[in-house]
Amino acid sequence: MNGHPDASEPRQLREVAVRVAEEAARVAARLRAEAITQVRTKSSHTDPVTSADTATEELLRARLAELRPADAVLGEEGGLSSDERESRSGQLCWMIDPIDGTVNYLYGFPWYSVSVAVTRDGVPLAGAVVEPDSGRVWSAADGDGASLNGQPLRASSASQLDLALIGTGFSYSRERRERQGALLGGLLTRVRDIRRAGSASLDLCAVAAGWLDGYYEHGVNPWDWAAGALVATEAGATVHPPDPSAPYGDAIVAAAPGIQAQLTGALTELGAAGI
C-alpha cells in the first residue's frame, strides 16, 4: 500500500489514530455493563448495535473534529461526516469502527476492538486497533512497519496451505451464511484448521502477528478492514482488499506470502466468487 510522498505524515497520523482509539476503548470498556441492556438491531435481527457503539463513535468523531478538522470521517453507525456522498479526491478520510465485534462485546467475549484508520483516495496511510479488555494496541503507518504494544510484527513463514491456520467470518444474512458455510466445508479439508473469532480488524492483526497464517471474509466494510489490513501489510502479509471482480469474489484475503497464492487459488476453485 503506497501512501503520500511525505514520509512523516503517516507516522503523525498513526499517533493520532492510536490516541483517539485508546480514548474510545476506555469509553467502550466503561460503558459495557449499561450498554448491553440497551441494544437494537440493524441489518438483521442477529446484527446488534449497543448504546456504547453509538457513544464511542460520537467520541471518535468529536476528537477527530478537534485534532483533524479538515478531514472527512466515515463511521459504521453515522456514515460520512459531511453532506458529500464521498470524500473529495486527495482528502484524508478516517474510517472508524467504534466496536468491531459487537456480538462478542455483548456476550463478554474479549475479542473485540476499536478500529481507526485514515485513508487517502481509498489507500490506508495509518491505523490503530485497540482492544478494550486487554489494552493491547496494534498500529501501523504506511512504510513505517506495524507493531503490537510497540513491538514489531511479522507475518508467519507458512508455506503449505494444508498446514495453515485460517481465520474467517460470516454475514448476518441467512442466505449468504449458507453459501459461506458450503465454501468453508470445502476449505476445511485443505487447511490445518479454521478459526472464527468475530472481529475482522483483530483477525487481520492476528495475521500480522503470525497467530493466523491467513484470513478471508466476504462482505466486510471499509471501517472493518482498513486499519487491520494496513497492520497486516506492514507486517509482511499479502493483503487483497475486497474486489467484486476478483475470482474469489468480494472477500478480503490476507495471508502469509508463502500461502497467499494457494489460499486464493483454493477459494477460487471452491466457488468463492459466488458467495
N, C-alpha and C positions, 0 to 999 in steps of 0.2 A: 504494500500500500504506500503510494508515494504522496507526500503531503506538500506543504508550502515550502518554497526555497529558503525562507528564513528559518534556520535550524533551531533558533532559540524559542520560536513561537510554540511549537508543540510541547516543549518542556514547561513553559509557563502555563499553557493551557492544562497540562497534566496536573500541575499544582492546584489549579482552580477546581478541576474535576474531583481530585482527592478531598479537597477541603469541603466542598458542598456535599459530596456523597457521605463523608463521615458525619457531618451535621445531621443529614437526613436519616442516616442509620440510627443515630441516637434517638431521634424522634420516633421512628418506627418501633424500636425496641420498647420505648417508654409507653407508647400508646397501645401495645398489643392487647393487654388484658381488657381494656374497654372496647377496642376496635372489633374484636371477634364477636361482640354482641351486636354490632351494627353492620350488617352485611347485606348487600344487594347483588344482583347478577347483571351480566351484560350480554355476551354473545350467545349464551345458552344457560339453562338453569344450573349447570355444573361449573360455570365460569364466574367465580365470585369477585367482588370488589368490597373491601372493608373501608371504614371511615379513615383508617390510617393510610390507605393508598392515596386518598384524596388530600389529607392533611400533609403527607410527606411530599406529594407533588407540589402543593401550594408553597411549601417551604423552599423547595428547589427552585421554583420559578422566581420567588421573591429574592433569593440570594443571588441568582444569576442576573436578575434585573439590576441589582446593586453593583455586582462585580463586572458584568459584561453587558451593559445596557444596549449596545449596538447589535448584539447577536440575536438571532431567532432561537426559539425554543420549541421543540416538538416533544410532547409528553403523551404517555399512554392514555391518561384519563382526560386531559384537556385539549389535545390536538395541538395545532400550531399557535404560537403566541401572537401572531399578527393577523390582520384581515386578509393577507395574501393567501392564495391557495398553496403556495410553497415558498421557501426562502429564495431570495434573489441569487442569481449566479455570482459566485465568489463570496457570498455572505457566510459567515460561520453560523452553524445551526447545532444547538445542543439537543441530543437525543436522551431523554430521561425516562427511566422506568422506576417509579417510586418504590415498588416492591415486586421484584421479579421472582415469582414463586409464591403467589398469594395463597394457593391451596396449602402449601407447606406451612406458611405463616399462620393460617387459620387453624391448622391441626397441631402446631407446636413442633413440627419437624424442622430442624435448624438450617436446612439447605435453601435459603432464600437470601436476596440481596437488594441493595440499592445500586442501580446501574446508571452511570452518567458518562456520555461520550460527546465529543464535539467533532463535527464534520465540516468539510468544505466541498460543495458540489458532490455530496454523497460519499466522500472519502474520509474515513476516520483519521483524525490528527492526534487525538489524545483521549484517554478514558480512564475511568476508575470503577471498580466493582467492590463494594464494601458489604461484608456480612455482619448484620446487626448482632447476632447471637455470639459469634466468636471474636468479632472485632477485626478479622482479617481484612487486609487491604490489598487488592490486586490492582495494578495500574500499568499503563504503558503510554509511550509517546512515539509518534512516527519517527523511525530511525534512531530511537534512543533506548530501545530494549523494553523488556517487561519485567515486573518484579512482584513478589508476594512479601508484604511487610518489609520491603527494602532489599530482599534477597533476589538475585537474578533468577529468571525462569528459563527452562529449556525443555522443549517437547521431547517425547520419547524417541528412542532409536529403533523402534519396532520396524521389522522388515517383512513379516509374514502376516497376512490377514487372518490366517487360521489360529494364530497365537495372539491376536489383538483383542483388547477390551474396548468395546464400542459403546458410546452413550447415544441416547435418542430421546425424543419426546413425542407427545401426541396432541392432536387437535381436540377442541371441545365439541366439535361436530361429530355426531354419532356415525354418520355415513363415511366421513373421512377417516375416523378411527378404525373402522372396519378394513379399509384399504391399507392403512398403515400397519395394522396387525398382520395382514397377509404378507406384506413386504417383510416385516420383522421375522415372521415364521420362516421365510426363505433364507434370510440372512443368518439366523441362529446356527444353521448348520455349517456356516463358513467362517465363523469367528470363535475366539475363546469363550466370550460371554458378552452379555448385554447389560447395561445399567440404564435405568430411567429414574432420575433423581428429581426432576420437576422444576429446574431453573436453567433456562438456556444460557444466560450470562455466566453462571457458575460452571456449567458443563463445558463451555468454551475455555474458561480459565483452567479447568481440570485437564484439558488437552495441553494447555500451555505448561502445566506442571508435570506432565507425564503421568498423571493419575488415570487418565484415559488415553488410549492410543488414537482414538478417533471419535467423532461425533457427527451426527446428521439429524436434521429435523426439518420437516416441511411446514410451511405456513407461518414462520416466525416474522415478527415485525421489526422494523429498524431499531426501535428502542430496546428490543430484546437482545439483539446481537452486536450492535455497533461497538460497545466497549469491550465485550468479551472477545470479539473477533480480532480486534487490534492487539489485545493481550496475547492471544494465541499466535498471531502473525509475528509479533515482535519476539516471541519465544522460539521461533523457528518452525512452527507448524505451517502447513499449506492450507489456506482458507479460501473456499469458493463461496462468496456471498450468494444469496438467493437470486436465481435467474430462471424465470419460467421457460426460457428457450433451451436450458441445459438438458442433456439426455437423461438426467436423473430428476427432472422436474424442478420445482421452485424451492428445493431444500437448500439450507446452508450446510456445507460439508467442511469440517476441519479435521485434519489428520496429521500424524507424523509423516514427514516426507517419504519415508520408506514404504508406507502402505497407502498413500493417497491414491495412486492410480488403481491399485487393487480394490479399494473401497468404492471409488466412484464407478469402476467397471462393474462390480457386483451389484451396486444399486441400479445401474443402467440395465443390466441383464435381467434383474428381478422386476423390472417394470416400474421403477420409481417415477418415471415421467408421468404416469397415470394417476399418481396419488393426489 
